[in-house]
C-alpha cells in the first residue's frame, strides 16, 4: 500500500510499504477514505520536533473496516471515525474519559506505550489495535458531502471543543480565541455552539477572518502583543474576556491569551507546545486566573458532536480549503507550511 513517511524536516514522501495485517484478536484493518495534514504535523516538518529516522506520519482519518479480529464487535463494512490516538477503552484512564492517556495507547504515526510503531493515517490502510476501544462506528455510510466534517471529529473539532470546555465557555460569555488555524476556527465554532455571546477571533488573514465570522465570531482583532490585548479590552469595555482559548502552542500565543483575560477568567489551552511555552505563575496568581487544558480526549467528544454534524447544525468541514490526492501529500505540507491553506484534505 501507499503510505506517507517523513524522512527529515521538509522531506515527506509517499512510499510503498507492506499492507497492515491483523496481529491481535482485538485489531481491525481500516481502509482510509479521507485523511489530512494537521498543524501539529508541521512541528516535525519544520524541524521543531526531531526526526531521528523515517517513520509514518498523520493521525486523522475516517474509513471503512475491511477486516476485524475475532474479539472485535466492529464488523467489516462498518464506517468508522478514529480519534488521533488508539485506546483500549478499559483501563482506568479510559473509563475516566481521558482516552489519550490510555496505558496501552499511542498516537498514530508514533509509538504506543509498549514501544510499538503505529501506522500513520496519511495512508491507504491502517491497523487499529483495540478497535472497539478506539473506533466510533456509524450506523450507515455517510454521503461524500458529509466526509470533511466527520473527519474534523478525528481531531480539530474535538480539540476546539476541548479548549472551549476547559475555558468554561457558558451562555452569555465573552471569549477570545488565539490562533486562526483549523483548531482555532473550530474553537470559535465550539464557543458559539456552547452559547458564547461575544467571540473575538485573533487573526491577520482575510480568508480566515471571514470563516471565523461565519463560524460565529462577533469581532476580529488583527493586532498582537500589547496592542492586541488593548484592542480586546477596548471591545469588552476594558476588563478583558471571561474565557480565552489558546490554540497555537507558543510562548507568544500563551502570553496573548492570558493577558486578554479579565481577573478571574478561564484559560483553555490545547495548542501542542512548541518552543517551550511556560505558564507565568505570578500573573495567574495575581489575577486569580483558572487554567486548564491539554491533549484533547476527542473520542469522548465524538458522540456528543456527531449529532450536530449529521444534522447540519455545525459544519466544521469548512476548515478544509484545499483537497489533494494522497500522492500529492508533499504539496499539502508545502501549502500548510506556507499558510496558503488552512487545512488540506487528502483523498487516498
ChimeraX attribute file (.defattr): number of C-alpha atoms within 10 A of each C-alpha:
attribute: neighborCount
match mode: 1-to-1
recipient: residues
	/A:1	13
	/A:2	18
	/A:3	27
	/A:4	27
	/A:5	23
	/A:6	22
	/A:7	17
	/A:8	17
	/A:9	16
	/A:10	16
	/A:11	14
	/A:12	20
	/A:13	18
	/A:14	19
	/A:15	14
	/A:16	12
	/A:17	12
	/A:18	9
	/A:19	13
	/A:20	16
	/A:21	15
	/A:22	15
	/A:23	13
	/A:24	15
	/A:25	14
	/A:26	20
	/A:27	22
	/A:28	31
	/A:29	24
	/A:30	28
	/A:31	22
	/A:32	24
	/A:33	20
	/A:34	24
	/A:35	27
	/A:36	29
	/A:37	24
	/A:38	22
	/A:39	21
	/A:40	17
	/A:41	18
	/A:42	18
	/A:43	17
	/A:44	18
	/A:45	22
	/A:46	14
	/A:47	12
	/A:48	12
	/A:49	15
	/A:50	12
	/A:51	14
	/A:52	8
	/A:53	9
	/A:54	14
	/A:55	19
	/A:56	24
	/A:57	24
	/A:58	25
	/A:59	26
	/A:60	27
	/A:61	31
	/A:62	26
	/A:63	25
	/A:64	21
	/A:65	25
	/A:66	16
	/A:67	20
	/A:68	24
	/A:69	20
	/A:70	13
	/A:71	14
	/A:72	18
	/A:73	12
	/A:74	22
	/A:75	16
	/A:76	15
	/A:77	16
	/A:78	18
	/A:79	24
	/A:80	26
	/A:81	23
	/A:82	27
	/A:83	31
	/A:84	25
	/A:85	27
	/A:86	27
	/A:87	30
	/A:88	20
	/A:89	23
	/A:90	15
	/A:91	15
	/A:92	13
	/A:93	16
	/A:94	21
	/A:95	12
	/A:96	12
	/A:97	16
	/A:98	19
	/A:99	29
	/A:100	24
	/A:101	20
	/A:102	22
	/A:103	18
	/A:104	18
	/A:105	24
	/A:106	24
	/A:107	22
	/A:108	26
	/A:109	22
	/A:110	19
	/A:111	14
	/A:112	19
	/A:113	14
	/A:114	10
	/A:115	10
	/A:116	11
	/A:117	16
	/A:118	24
	/A:119	24
	/A:120	24
	/A:121	27
	/A:122	31
	/A:123	31
	/A:124	22
	/A:125	26
	/A:126	25
	/A:127	24
	/A:128	29
	/A:129	26
	/A:130	23
	/A:131	29
	/A:132	20
	/A:133	18
	/A:134	22
	/A:135	25
	/A:136	21
	/A:137	20
	/A:138	13
	/A:139	9
	/A:140	10
	/A:141	15
	/A:142	12
	/A:143	7
	/A:144	9
	/A:145	9
	/A:146	15
	/A:147	17
	/A:148	20
	/A:149	21
	/A:150	26
	/A:151	26
	/A:152	30
	/A:153	29
	/A:154	26
	/A:155	26
	/A:156	27
	/A:157	31
	/A:158	26
	/A:159	30
	/A:160	31
	/A:161	31
	/A:162	26
	/A:163	35
	/A:164	34
	/A:165	22
	/A:166	23
	/A:167	25
	/A:168	24
	/A:169	28
	/A:170	19
	/A:171	14
	/A:172	13
	/A:173	18
	/A:174	22
	/A:175	36
	/A:176	30
	/A:177	36
	/A:178	32
	/A:179	23
	/A:180	23
	/A:181	22
	/A:182	27
	/A:183	33
	/A:184	30
	/A:185	33
	/A:186	31
	/A:187	37
	/A:188	36
	/A:189	27
	/A:190	27
	/A:191	34
	/A:192	25
	/A:193	19
	/A:194	18
	/A:195	14
	/A:196	23
	/A:197	17
	/A:198	22
	/A:199	27
	/A:200	24
	/A:201	29
	/A:202	26
	/A:203	23
	/A:204	15
	/A:205	11
	/A:206	10
	/A:207	12
	/A:208	21
	/A:209	21
	/A:210	13
	/A:211	17
	/A:212	28
	/A:213	18
	/A:214	13
	/A:215	23
	/A:216	22
	/A:217	26
	/A:218	16
	/A:219	16
	/A:220	20
	/A:221	20
	/A:222	14
	/A:223	15
	/A:224	17
	/A:225	14
	/A:226	13
	/A:227	12
	/A:228	17
	/A:229	22
	/A:230	18
	/A:231	18
	/A:232	27
	/A:233	18
	/A:234	12
	/A:235	15
	/A:236	17
	/A:237	9
	/A:238	13
	/A:239	15
	/A:240	25
	/A:241	31
	/A:242	26
	/A:243	34
	/A:244	34
	/A:245	37
	/A:246	31
	/A:247	29
	/A:248	24
	/A:249	20
	/A:250	18
	/A:251	15
	/A:252	14
	/A:253	22
	/A:254	25
	/A:255	20
	/A:256	22
	/A:257	26
	/A:258	29
	/A:259	23
	/A:260	29
	/A:261	25
	/A:262	20
	/A:263	20
	/A:264	16
	/A:265	23
	/A:266	27
	/A:267	31
	/A:268	28
	/A:269	30
	/A:270	26
	/A:271	27
	/A:272	17
	/A:273	18
	/A:274	14
	/A:275	12
	/A:276	9
	/A:277	15
	/A:278	11
	/A:279	13
	/A:280	11
	/A:281	10
	/A:282	9
	/A:283	14
	/A:284	17
	/A:285	12
	/A:286	10
	/A:287	16
	/A:288	14
	/A:289	20
	/A:290	18
	/A:291	17
	/A:292	16
	/A:293	19
	/A:294	16
	/A:295	16
	/A:296	25
	/A:297	21
	/A:298	27
	/A:299	29
	/A:300	18
	/A:301	19
	/A:302	22
	/A:303	13
	/A:304	11
	/A:305	19
	/A:306	16
	/A:307	12
	/A:308	13
	/A:309	19
	/A:310	14
	/A:311	9
	/A:312	12
	/A:313	11
	/A:314	20
	/A:315	20
	/A:316	24
	/A:317	23
	/A:318	18
	/A:319	25
	/A:320	20
	/A:321	13
	/A:322	16
	/A:323	15
	/A:324	16
	/A:325	13
	/A:326	23
	/A:327	19
	/A:328	15
	/A:329	24
	/A:330	17
	/A:331	15
	/A:332	24
	/A:333	24
	/A:334	15
	/A:335	17
	/A:336	20
	/A:337	18
	/A:338	10
	/A:339	12
	/A:340	13
	/A:341	21
	/A:342	24
	/A:343	25
	/A:344	24
	/A:345	23
	/A:346	23
	/A:347	19
	/A:348	21
